[in-house]
Amino acid sequence: MTFVKSDNSKNKLQEGKNKIDKNHKNNLKSIFISQEKNFSNKHGFHYRSSAQFYFVTDKTKKINTSLILFNYFQIKNNNKVAICVTLRDSQGYFIDRKHIDFENQSVIIIDRDFWELDNHSGSVEVEYFSLKNLVIPYAAVIGAYETISGITYIHTYSRNYSKHEMENGFTVMESCESNWTIRDSKDVESFTILHNGFLKIDAQEIKIKITSESGRAIEKKYLLKALNPFEIIEIVPQKFFPDLPNWLNNEQANCSISFKINGAFTRTLVGNRTKSITDMQVTHSNFAYNHHQTDFVDTDKGFLPYPNLNVKEGQINIYPDMPNGEYFIDYDLKEKNSSNFFSGQYISYKVNDQQNFDVKLGKVNSSLPSRVPIGISGKSLNASKGILPFEISLGICTKVRPGKRFWWGPIGNIETKNSLVIGLLEGIYGNHINDDVIIRIYNDNNSEFRELKYSKDQLTSLNYRIELSKDALKDINKFGMYTFFSEYPGFFVYSLTENSQGSLAIEHGF
């Protein structure tokens, strides 16, 4: 791998130093986030892998949360786990706890039926325990949120640290979280959910900043009360900026938020919902890399495949909070599209209904940051009027990314349309020549699976989009999981679940 610790330019180094000094003056801790460490799985020893999710259910309003737990560690590494799930209210107080296992099934659903309740707003913590090193401290869990009209996926985002992580000091508990597209209007409001960790935190000043597509910015500081252990806080920008819909005037914008928590990772759930909560779309935040630091890659550009998603109103969203400098983006459609932009800009490239192209992104006269978050959003071709667009938070891939042969992710049942859509990172790994693909579909009733096999010729004829048949999904009651294996290391897999209203839940594979 060819990592460099920072930009080669002395001016850029000085800019970074000045920003760090300013952050320290404002009592905001800037942390070095190493992608090299992440790619090498240097997470230390972990006998506990965990997640905590926003958990909301309202039977009358037909709002439901389903947490999809997957027996990943045993399927992938023959590492058996025990599971503890804990239900808490929004103030962090304990409600219920259950101990479960994967003895009789590979997928377990945690929802209102599991807890035997009709209404709740709070959180659920999922903890996997093993006698062997799990390596990855994030539990294999996907959250699915359903409303009257909408469906949306999010993978594990927040988690409580183990005590040895706190002692070792590799934690991120104060941050500026960004990469949150807001679409506020008279009918729609954006929101984020912050999870405090297992320790109380004192009252603090937080800052919310909004940057629009046209380059305008507003920000506000706010005194947030002290938080209990495990407490969740919902931040709704329109409550801080009551005239936000008029200020945006049909533009999109990026929102960032600076805050501290105690005993947990700072990642948040972010999204947009109708004010009547008939529809909701969520994804996760990401670090503001003009606040935190990251390593750089000795390369001129990185790639992200935009595959055959079969969507309309498609967008490539460039979030503003990346390492300082000038960047370029290039993507091949009917005509070559290339443009330069600067960090600090929120840009949404409208690609509409065009599919199957590569996004290329680089930094002008510089090595490329190893972490450049980027988003894709759009709507199903079948979307009913007023359905909110999905947004999925992704990242630019570079030559230092290890090849990946095994993938997993969520799928729905026969009441929904389900697809696996495959991108190819040919700019990094070369062409897909002749390697087969083996897909297994796991259900939430037992430990059996259905296996599908596709040759290279079959995938080509399908344009690398596999529509999963009702027969393949018939054993799934609520939600299932897929695994995907091929010797070719350059696939990038997405799963799509579409409901009867044309709302689309999309998640990248893992």
C-alpha positions as MATLAB code, in Angstrom:
seq = 'MTFVKSDNSKNKLQEGKNKIDKNHKNNLKSIFISQEKNFSNKHGFHYRSSAQFYFVTDKTKKINTSLILFNYFQIKNNNKVAICVTLRDSQGYFIDRKHIDFENQSVIIIDRDFWELDNHSGSVEVEYFSLKNLVIPYAAVIGAYETISGITYIHTYSRNYSKHEMENGFTVMESCESNWTIRDSKDVESFTILHNGFLKIDAQEIKIKITSESGRAIEKKYLLKALNPFEIIEIVPQKFFPDLPNWLNNEQANCSISFKINGAFTRTLVGNRTKSITDMQVTHSNFAYNHHQTDFVDTDKGFLPYPNLNVKEGQINIYPDMPNGEYFIDYDLKEKNSSNFFSGQYISYKVNDQQNFDVKLGKVNSSLPSRVPIGISGKSLNASKGILPFEISLGICTKVRPGKRFWWGPIGNIETKNSLVIGLLEGIYGNHINDDVIIRIYNDNNSEFRELKYSKDQLTSLNYRIELSKDALKDINKFGMYTFFSEYPGFFVYSLTENSQGSLAIEHGF';
ca = [
       0.000    0.000    0.000;
       1.157    3.544   -0.697;
      -0.032    5.842    2.061;
       1.508    9.219    2.816;
       0.867   10.870    6.127;
      -0.214   14.209    4.749;
      -0.290   16.529    1.754;
       3.151   17.231    0.301;
       2.475   20.941    0.030;
       3.953   23.066    2.852;
       1.129   25.545    2.454;
      -1.475   22.834    2.943;
       0.392   21.531    5.991;
       0.365   25.010    7.487;
      -3.343   25.386    6.723;
      -4.002   22.125    8.547;
      -1.872   23.206   11.521;
      -3.698   26.532   11.758;
      -7.066   24.771   11.700;
      -5.991   22.313   14.400;
      -4.714   25.177   16.563;
      -8.042   26.960   16.119;
      -9.953   23.823   17.062;
      -7.916   23.417   20.226;
      -8.702   26.996   21.182;
     -12.377   26.164   20.801;
     -11.931   23.017   22.945;
     -12.690   20.761   19.977;
     -10.353   17.798   19.754;
      -8.994   16.991   16.299;
      -8.185   13.297   15.853;
      -6.106   11.502   13.235;
      -8.385    8.948   11.520;
      -6.209    6.353    9.781;
      -7.670    4.564    6.771;
      -4.514    2.437    6.637;
      -5.300    1.138   10.119;
      -8.900    0.496    9.100;
      -7.921   -1.424    5.946;
      -5.463   -3.534    7.938;
      -8.162   -4.449   10.511;
      -5.911   -3.111   13.265;
      -8.767   -2.631   15.673;
      -7.099   -4.489   18.551;
      -8.656   -7.416   20.414;
     -12.433   -7.372   20.593;
     -14.429  -10.061   22.369;
     -17.438   -7.742   22.238;
     -18.915   -6.288   19.039;
     -21.770   -3.830   19.482;
     -24.214   -1.313   18.026;
     -26.870    1.065   19.274;
     -29.783    2.168   17.122;
     -32.598    4.665   17.285;
     -35.691    2.550   17.968;
     -39.116    4.041   17.304;
     -42.444    2.313   16.887;
     -45.993    3.641   16.760;
     -48.617    1.064   15.882;
     -51.347    3.650   15.203;
     -49.175    5.720   12.855;
     -47.706    2.527   11.316;
     -44.106    3.403   12.177;
     -41.844    0.446   12.872;
     -38.163   -0.240   13.431;
     -36.679   -3.639   12.591;
     -33.104   -4.414   13.574;
     -31.770   -7.215   11.382;
     -29.111   -9.232   13.235;
     -26.882  -11.493   11.145;
     -24.786  -14.484   12.203;
     -21.864  -13.044   10.246;
     -19.064  -14.033   12.585;
     -19.928  -17.727   12.439;
     -20.724  -17.798    8.730;
     -17.541  -15.930    7.767;
     -15.036  -16.951   10.489;
     -16.632  -19.884   12.349;
     -16.766  -17.717   15.474;
     -19.815  -18.445   17.617;
     -21.392  -15.518   19.464;
     -23.871  -14.933   22.266;
     -26.125  -11.881   22.008;
     -27.467   -9.392   24.523;
     -30.083   -6.833   23.389;
     -31.160   -3.959   25.626;
     -34.149   -1.648   25.218;
     -33.915    1.863   26.706;
     -36.137    4.926   26.602;
     -35.062    8.239   25.089;
     -33.616    9.414   28.413;
     -31.378    6.357   28.572;
     -33.283    4.487   31.268;
     -33.400    0.689   31.155;
     -36.658   -0.894   29.960;
     -35.873   -4.518   29.075;
     -33.017   -6.888   28.239;
     -32.962  -10.264   26.505;
     -30.250  -12.836   25.867;
     -30.553  -14.645   22.541;
     -28.452  -16.707   20.139;
     -28.231  -17.922   16.549;
     -28.740  -21.605   17.388;
     -31.851  -22.051   15.233;
     -31.605  -19.233   12.698;
     -29.038  -17.089   10.884;
     -31.098  -13.877   10.987;
     -32.919  -12.467   14.026;
     -35.372   -9.550   13.842;
     -35.654   -7.132   16.788;
     -38.884   -5.166   16.378;
     -42.087   -4.290   18.230;
     -43.166   -7.950   18.219;
     -39.869   -9.004   19.793;
     -40.340   -6.535   22.664;
     -44.134   -7.036   22.797;
     -44.950   -3.338   22.702;
     -46.949   -1.031   20.444;
     -45.315    2.348   21.078;
     -41.790    3.351   21.977;
     -39.172    5.994   21.267;
     -35.654    5.345   22.493;
     -32.769    3.068   21.607;
     -31.740   -0.558   21.385;
     -28.197   -1.718   22.077;
     -27.012   -4.959   20.469;
     -23.945   -6.721   21.862;
     -22.265   -9.819   20.398;
     -19.872  -11.679   22.740;
     -17.320  -14.379   21.900;
     -14.469  -16.305   23.524;
     -12.386  -15.605   20.387;
     -11.292  -12.278   18.950;
     -14.090  -10.856   16.792;
     -11.596   -8.373   15.244;
     -14.358   -5.976   14.169;
     -15.985   -4.014   17.032;
     -19.104   -3.120   15.010;
     -21.944   -5.632   15.229;
     -23.375   -7.078   11.986;
     -26.748   -5.329   12.238;
     -28.884   -3.374    9.770;
     -31.696   -1.057   10.829;
     -34.855   -0.906    8.691;
     -37.357    1.901    9.314;
     -40.844    1.634    7.825;
     -43.626    4.229    7.705;
     -46.982    4.304    5.907;
     -45.229    5.200    2.640;
     -41.524    4.725    3.200;
     -38.794    2.181    3.808;
     -35.126    2.903    4.508;
     -31.974    1.054    5.645;
     -29.023    2.074    7.804;
     -26.107   -0.038    9.009;
     -24.510    0.098   12.469;
     -23.530    3.699   13.121;
     -23.189    4.326   16.876;
     -21.742    1.985   19.479;
     -20.667    2.082   23.104;
     -16.963    1.568   23.638;
     -15.595   -1.260   25.739;
     -13.625   -0.214   28.824;
     -10.296   -1.357   27.391;
     -10.841    0.946   24.392;
     -11.388    3.847   26.765;
      -8.155    2.986   28.600;
      -6.165    2.608   25.371;
      -7.412    5.972   24.191;
      -8.361    5.175   20.597;
     -11.814    6.687   20.800;
     -13.740    9.449   19.068;
     -16.098   11.099   21.547;
     -15.955   14.719   20.420;
     -16.448   15.505   16.795;
     -17.840   17.526   13.983;
     -20.214   15.198   12.141;
     -21.182   16.180    8.605;
     -22.324   14.666    5.266;
     -25.978   15.198    6.098;
     -28.089   16.357    3.154;
     -31.121   18.316    4.308;
     -34.219   18.856    2.161;
     -36.345   21.083    4.414;
     -39.595   22.504    3.046;
     -43.022   23.346    4.398;
     -43.812   19.598    4.425;
     -40.392   18.059    5.098;
     -37.985   18.411    8.019;
     -34.457   17.113    8.474;
     -33.336   15.502   11.745;
     -30.455   13.685   13.402;
     -30.234   11.357   16.408;
     -27.239   11.645   18.764;
     -26.513    8.746   21.134;
     -24.658    9.436   24.359;
     -22.458    6.620   25.664;
     -22.489    4.721   28.953;
     -21.198    7.712   30.939;
     -22.943   10.974   31.797;
     -21.756   14.119   30.013;
     -22.093   17.683   31.270;
     -24.008   20.454   29.565;
     -22.172   21.763   26.497;
     -22.305   24.253   23.674;
     -22.968   22.597   20.315;
     -22.788   24.230   16.901;
     -24.997   23.597   13.870;
     -23.876   24.825   10.444;
     -25.802   24.665    7.159;
     -24.170   25.163    3.740;
     -26.450   25.444    0.701;
     -25.870   24.436   -2.922;
     -25.510   28.116   -3.859;
     -22.754   28.630   -1.288;
     -24.713   30.436    1.410;
     -24.119   29.439    5.040;
     -25.834   29.933    8.372;
     -24.789   28.639   11.766;
     -25.949   28.774   15.351;
     -24.594   27.768   18.736;
     -26.854   26.176   21.311;
     -26.489   25.129   24.954;
     -27.305   21.415   25.141;
     -28.295   20.096   28.546;
     -26.330   17.420   30.407;
     -27.014   13.939   29.041;
     -27.656   10.761   31.006;
     -25.825    7.543   30.157;
     -27.370    6.083   26.959;
     -29.621    9.118   26.429;
     -30.549   10.042   22.859;
     -31.130   13.561   21.581;
     -33.042   14.484   18.444;
     -31.805   17.604   16.653;
     -34.249   19.172   14.166;
     -32.657   22.120   12.292;
     -36.013   23.835   11.710;
     -36.322   24.268   15.487;
     -33.080   26.303   15.432;
     -33.772   28.032   12.114;
     -37.576   28.455   11.889;
     -37.345   30.141    8.471;
     -35.131   27.371    7.051;
     -37.576   26.251    4.306;
     -37.780   29.804    2.941;
     -34.019   30.319    3.312;
     -33.319   27.159    1.321;
     -35.957   28.058   -1.301;
     -36.006   24.524   -2.800;
     -32.241   24.074   -2.565;
     -30.587   21.149   -0.840;
     -27.913   21.803    1.763;
     -25.368   20.085    3.958;
     -25.700   20.242    7.719;
     -22.877   19.649   10.198;
     -22.983   19.496   13.959;
     -20.188   19.804   16.549;
     -20.689   18.098   19.910;
     -19.275   15.781   22.569;
     -20.545   12.534   24.045;
     -19.073   10.230   26.690;
     -18.365    6.535   26.249;
     -19.566    6.055   22.666;
     -18.598    6.640   19.041;
     -19.917    9.945   17.651;
     -21.540    8.714   14.429;
     -25.190    9.783   14.168;
     -28.321    8.784   12.275;
     -29.269   11.595    9.855;
     -32.204   11.965    7.541;
     -35.310   13.694    6.282;
     -38.964   12.935    6.977;
     -42.376   14.334    6.216;
     -43.725   16.338    9.119;
     -46.636   13.906    9.290;
     -44.022   11.086    9.463;
     -45.692    9.198    6.633;
     -42.281    8.916    4.933;
     -38.707    8.922    6.186;
     -35.257    8.349    4.688;
     -32.086    7.993    6.764;
     -28.377    7.349    6.427;
     -25.391    7.968    8.690;
     -23.203   11.019    9.210;
     -19.461   11.039    8.646;
     -16.475   12.919   10.022;
     -15.830   16.467    8.900;
     -12.306   16.052    7.570;
     -11.659   19.769    7.744;
     -11.816   19.194   11.505;
     -10.365   15.703   11.962;
      -7.282   14.588   10.029;
      -6.698   11.588    7.809;
      -3.848   10.009    5.834;
      -3.292   10.633    2.114;
      -2.818    8.235   -0.786;
      -0.112    8.696   -3.400;
      -2.511    8.651   -6.352;
      -4.065   11.184   -8.700;
      -7.652    9.950   -8.366;
     -10.079    7.504   -6.790;
     -13.223    5.796   -8.072;
     -16.823    5.099   -7.158;
     -19.017    2.956   -9.439;
     -22.523    4.296  -10.091;
     -24.085    1.033  -11.299;
     -27.419    0.096  -12.847;
     -29.511    1.392   -9.936;
     -32.464    2.001  -12.276;
     -33.497    5.226  -10.523;
     -34.685    8.681  -11.538;
     -33.645   12.086  -10.177;
     -30.202   10.609   -9.541;
     -27.636   12.799   -7.825;
     -23.970   12.620   -6.859;
     -23.610   14.682   -3.691;
     -20.223   16.156   -2.775;
     -20.137   17.104    0.909;
     -18.235   20.271    1.872;
     -16.250   19.197    4.934;
     -13.209   17.540    3.360;
      -9.492   18.356    3.707;
      -8.767   21.855    2.402;
      -7.907   22.322   -1.251;
      -9.051   22.147   -4.860;
     -10.548   18.927   -6.245;
     -11.847   17.657   -9.569;
     -14.691   15.272  -10.402;
     -15.069   13.420  -13.679;
     -17.786   11.052  -14.827;
     -18.544    9.588  -18.252;
     -22.126    9.734  -19.415;
     -23.367   10.515  -22.920;
     -20.860   13.349  -22.854;
     -17.769   13.718  -20.728;
     -18.477   15.706  -17.555;
     -15.571   17.176  -15.626;
     -15.364   20.104  -13.242;
     -13.230   21.494  -10.446;
     -14.445   22.539   -7.034;
     -13.055   23.559   -3.655;
     -13.508   22.103   -0.212;
     -16.220   23.959    1.660;
     -18.686   23.688   -1.237;
     -21.775   21.488   -1.145;
     -22.394   20.334   -4.708;
     -25.120   18.093   -6.083;
     -24.473   16.840   -9.618;
     -27.798   15.958  -11.255;
     -27.403   12.777  -13.307;
     -31.178   12.170  -13.466;
     -32.056    8.737  -14.905;
     -28.605    7.913  -16.296;
     -26.963    4.742  -14.986;
     -23.776    2.696  -15.265;
     -20.808    5.022  -15.105;
     -17.732    5.607  -12.962;
     -17.258    8.639  -10.752;
     -13.611    9.723  -10.617;
     -12.454   12.208   -7.998;
      -9.006   13.659   -7.332;
      -7.209   16.516   -5.592;
      -5.484   19.089   -7.786;
      -1.651   19.064   -7.523;
      -1.784   16.834   -4.464;
      -2.085   13.338   -3.127;
      -5.682   12.290   -2.470;
      -7.099   12.082    1.062;
      -7.717    8.430    1.893;
     -11.211    9.321    3.057;
     -13.407   11.407    0.758;
     -17.071   10.798    1.638;
     -19.565   11.131   -1.198;
     -23.301   10.461   -1.452;
     -25.677    9.029   -4.036;
     -29.383    9.841   -3.953;
     -32.429    9.293   -6.152;
     -35.886    7.771   -6.422;
     -37.307    4.564   -7.805;
     -38.814    4.824  -11.271;
     -42.032    3.653   -9.557;
     -42.017    6.278   -6.790;
     -45.414    7.682   -5.877;
     -45.840   11.447   -5.785;
     -44.159   12.955   -2.725;
     -41.933    9.969   -1.948;
     -38.643   11.160   -0.446;
     -35.382   10.336   -2.230;
     -33.001    7.841   -0.664;
     -29.453    8.889    0.138;
     -26.564    6.503    0.748;
     -23.307    7.653    2.286;
     -20.279    6.182    0.507;
     -16.603    6.914   -0.024;
     -14.166    7.205   -2.909;
     -12.128    3.998   -3.424;
      -8.404    4.111   -4.241;
      -5.611    1.687   -5.140;
      -4.822    1.050   -1.455;
      -8.250   -0.473   -0.830;
      -7.803   -4.228   -0.261;
      -9.585   -6.482   -2.729;
     -12.906   -7.741   -1.373;
     -14.357  -11.139   -2.289;
     -17.056  -11.656    0.359;
     -20.027   -9.310    0.857;
     -23.194   -9.321    2.948;
     -26.198   -7.045    3.382;
     -29.975   -6.767    3.926;
     -32.906   -7.874    1.776;
     -36.673   -7.790    2.199;
     -39.442  -10.380    1.842;
     -41.783  -11.283   -1.019;
     -43.995   -8.271   -0.222;
     -41.224   -6.070   -1.630;
     -39.068   -5.946   -4.777;
     -35.458   -6.848   -4.050;
     -32.369   -6.470   -6.215;
     -28.622   -6.868   -5.917;
     -26.845   -4.308   -8.062;
     -23.142   -4.742   -8.719;
     -20.612   -2.039   -9.494;
     -17.133   -2.820  -10.831;
     -13.952   -1.067   -9.706;
     -12.148   -1.853  -12.944;
      -9.974    1.258  -12.641;
      -8.323   -0.372   -9.605;
      -8.613   -4.160  -10.123;
      -8.858   -4.561  -13.887;
     -11.683   -6.170  -15.840;
     -13.987   -8.885  -14.542;
     -12.891  -11.758  -16.796;
     -14.641  -15.014  -15.951;
     -15.110  -15.425  -12.178;
     -18.493  -16.787  -11.087;
     -20.610  -15.251   -8.337;
     -22.225  -17.321   -5.574;
     -25.110  -15.721   -3.667;
     -26.754  -17.164   -0.581;
     -30.094  -15.926    0.760;
     -30.544  -16.320    4.541;
     -33.983  -16.086    6.138;
     -35.309  -15.144    9.586;
     -36.985  -18.515   10.250;
     -34.143  -21.040   10.306;
     -30.451  -21.519    9.557;
     -30.954  -22.764    6.000;
     -30.177  -20.738    2.885;
     -30.943  -20.696   -0.819;
     -27.965  -20.582   -3.173;
     -27.801  -18.842   -6.545;
     -24.884  -18.986   -8.973;
     -24.148  -16.638  -11.877;
     -21.467  -16.847  -14.536;
     -19.719  -13.837  -16.001;
     -21.811  -14.153  -19.185;
     -25.045  -14.241  -17.169;
     -24.045  -11.163  -15.173;
     -23.169   -9.311  -18.356;
     -26.547  -10.179  -19.902;
     -28.253   -8.900  -16.727;
     -26.179   -5.696  -16.804;
     -24.895   -6.677  -13.350;
     -28.338   -6.255  -11.801;
     -29.922   -9.340  -10.211;
     -33.657   -9.206   -9.522;
     -34.284  -11.658   -6.701;
     -37.267  -13.879   -7.412;
     -40.124  -14.581   -5.016;
     -38.942  -18.185   -4.919;
     -35.513  -17.074   -3.678;
     -37.172  -14.951   -0.962;
     -40.106  -17.173    0.027;
     -38.548  -18.388    3.304;
     -38.129  -14.824    4.620;
     -40.815  -13.677    7.027;
     -39.812  -10.038    7.587;
     -36.216   -9.412    6.497;
     -33.264  -11.539    5.466;
     -29.594  -11.212    4.583;
     -27.559  -12.137    1.526;
     -23.941  -13.178    1.146;
     -22.063  -12.702   -2.114;
     -18.780  -14.388   -3.021;
     -16.487  -14.176   -6.021;
     -12.760  -14.512   -6.630;
     -12.866  -11.202   -8.510;
     -11.863   -8.565   -5.903;
     -13.306   -5.479   -7.598;
     -17.056   -5.807   -7.142;
     -19.017   -3.210   -5.154;
     -22.417   -4.593   -4.129;
     -25.631   -2.740   -3.271;
     -28.952   -4.196   -2.122;
     -32.222   -2.455   -2.964;
     -35.620   -3.074   -1.377;
     -38.643   -1.288   -2.853;
     -42.094   -1.176   -1.257;
     -45.520   -0.857   -2.901;
     -45.334    2.973   -2.820;
     -42.064    2.997   -4.745;
     -40.015    4.005   -1.707;
     -36.508    2.616   -2.010;
     -34.233    1.363    0.757;
     -30.648    1.000   -0.448;
     -27.558   -0.182    1.399;
     -24.026   -0.907    0.301;
     -22.620   -4.338    1.102;
     -20.044   -5.091    3.792;
];
